[in-house]
């Protein structure tokens, strides 16, 4: 009898900066690039929100 572990949670893709990637497949490298690009966009969005908040506060206190 063969058991298939389809119910097991899939390993979450994670990337650590500076991690050795010499044994990582090309496909996984592409996935990591996409993951990191998504994270960069998320962080840029947060920076933009904070800048907007700071600009609004500066405008209020300049009055």
N, C-alpha and C positions, 0 to 999 in steps of 0.2 A: 504494500500500500504506500502511495506517495502522498506526502503532505505538502500543500502549497501554502506558503506564509503570506498570502495576499492581504491578510488583516493586520499584519505588522505595520506600525507606522514607518513611513519612509524616512530615511536619514535626511535631516534638514541640511540643506546646502549652506555652508558657512565658509568664509574666507578670512584668514588672519593675515594682516599686512606683514610682508616679509616671509611668508610661509614658503617652504620648499615645494615647488610645483613640478619638479622633474618627473614624477611618476603619475601626473594627472593627465587624463586623456584630453584630446583636442576639444571634444564636445563639452566636457566639464569645464575646461578653461573658458569656452564661449559662454557657458551658463554663469560662471563667476563674473565675467566681464559685464554681462547684462545685470546681474545682481548689484555689482558695484556702481554701475551707471545709474541704476534706479535709486540707490542710496545717495549718490551725489545729487541727483535731482531733488530728492526729499530734503536733504540738508540745505540746498540752495533755496528751496521754498521757505524753510524755517528762517534763514538769514533774511530773506525778503520781508517776511512778516515782522521780524524784530526791527528791521530798518524802518518799516512803515510805522510801527508803534512808536519808535523813538522820534521820528519826524513829527508825528501827531503830538507827542508830549512836548517837544521843542516848540511847536507852533503855539500851544496853549500857554506855555510859560514865557514866551516872548511878548505876549500881550500886556 
